Amino acid sequence: MDQPPEADFRPVPGRLARFGLTAAGHALIGLAIAGVFLPVLPTVPFLIAAAACYARSSERFHGWLLNHRHLGPPVRDWYRHRSLTPRQKATFAALASGGIAFSTFVFMPSGLPQVGAGVVWLGLMLGLWRIPTRRA
């Protein structure tokens, strides 16, 4: 598959830096795959972050991710549009809100931990709001 121009491989100098970014990309791929099975864990943001790590560290893994049959399409979609559809935003908002609400009220003691979870939720929603919206 053709890579969009934004997906160009731009390695960082230094072997240790490339190793660290490649390791981070692998960890993010692991989290993305876990997100396929755990509804509270988002998949696509982890894939996009992994692609960013690979774009700076490993041309081989970057190409593998972009051309992967199942993992590649959402990453390529992000590279092309740099935006989300209303459905994608609504799905993320619903899953994040539900997951944080469940965790907050079931697993956290009252008080400061719940306030902290609310602050995390607010940060996620503000971040989501800042991402441009496009028509489906």
C-alpha positions in Angstrom: 0.0 0.0 0.0 1.1 3.5 -0.6 2.1 5.5 2.4 0.7 9.0 2.6 3.4 11.8 2.7 2.8 12.4 6.4 3.9 8.9 7.1 7.5 9.4 6.0 10.1 7.6 8.0 12.2 10.2 9.9 14.7 8.4 12.2 16.0 10.0 15.4 19.8 10.1 15.8 21.2 7.6 18.3 20.9 3.9 18.6 19.6 4.0 22.2 16.8 6.5 21.3 15.7 4.3 18.3 15.7 1.2 20.5 13.6 3.0 23.2 11.1 4.2 20.6 10.9 0.8 19.0 10.3 -0.8 22.4 7.6 1.9 23.2 6.0 1.1 19.8 5.9 -2.6 20.7 4.3 -1.8 24.1 1.7 0.4 22.5 0.8 -2.3 19.9 0.3 -4.7 22.9 -2.0 -2.2 24.5 -3.9 -1.7 21.2 -4.4 -5.4 20.8 -5.6 -5.6 24.5 -8.0 -2.8 23.6 -9.6 -5.0 21.0 -10.8 -7.3 23.8 -11.3 -4.8 26.6 -14.0 -2.4 25.8 -12.7 0.3 28.2 -9.2 0.4 26.6 -9.1 2.4 23.3 -7.3 0.8 20.4 -6.8 3.4 17.7 -5.0 6.0 19.9 -2.5 3.4 20.9 -2.0 2.4 17.2 -1.4 6.0 16.2 1.1 6.5 19.0 2.8 3.3 18.0 3.0 4.6 14.4 4.6 7.8 15.7 7.2 5.8 17.6 8.0 3.6 14.6 8.1 6.6 12.3 11.1 7.8 14.3 12.8 4.5 15.0 12.1 1.6 12.7 11.2 1.8 9.0 10.5 -1.9 9.0 8.0 -1.8 11.8 6.4 1.5 10.6 5.8 -0.1 7.2 4.5 -3.3 8.8 2.0 -1.3 10.9 0.8 0.9 8.0 0.3 -2.1 5.8 -1.2 -4.5 8.3 -4.5 -5.9 7.2 -6.4 -5.1 10.4 -4.3 -2.6 12.3 -3.2 -0.4 9.4 -6.5 1.1 8.2 -7.2 3.3 11.2 -3.6 4.6 11.2 -3.7 5.3 7.5 -7.1 7.1 8.0 -5.6 9.3 10.7 -2.5 10.1 8.5 -4.8 11.1 5.6 -7.4 13.2 7.5 -6.0 14.1 10.9 -9.6 14.2 12.1 -12.3 11.9 13.5 -15.9 11.3 12.3 -18.7 12.2 14.6 -19.4 8.5 15.2 -15.8 7.9 16.2 -15.9 10.8 18.6 -19.2 9.7 20.1 -18.0 6.1 20.5 -14.8 7.3 22.2 -16.7 9.6 24.5 -19.2 7.0 25.5 -16.6 4.3 26.2 -14.3 6.6 28.1 -17.1 8.1 30.1 -18.6 4.7 30.9 -15.3 3.2 31.8 -14.2 6.0 34.0 -17.6 6.2 35.7 -17.7 2.5 36.4 -14.1 2.5 37.7 -14.7 5.6 39.8 -17.9 4.5 41.5 -17.1 0.8 41.9 -13.4 0.7 42.7 -12.4 4.0 44.1 -13.1 5.3 47.6 -15.0 8.6 47.9 -13.2 11.8 47.9 -10.0 12.9 46.3 -9.5 9.7 44.1 -13.0 10.3 42.5 -12.1 14.0 41.9 -8.9 12.9 40.2 -10.8 10.5 38.0 -13.2 13.4 37.1 -10.2 15.5 36.2 -8.8 12.7 34.0 -12.2 12.4 32.3 -12.4 16.2 31.7 -8.9 16.1 30.2 -9.9 13.3 27.8 -13.1 15.1 26.8 -11.2 18.4 26.2 -8.6 16.5 24.1 -11.3 14.9 22.1 -13.0 18.2 21.6 -9.8 19.7 20.2 -9.5 17.0 17.5 -11.1 18.2 14.2 -14.4 16.6 13.2 -15.0 15.5 9.6 -18.0 14.1 7.8 -18.2 10.3 7.6 
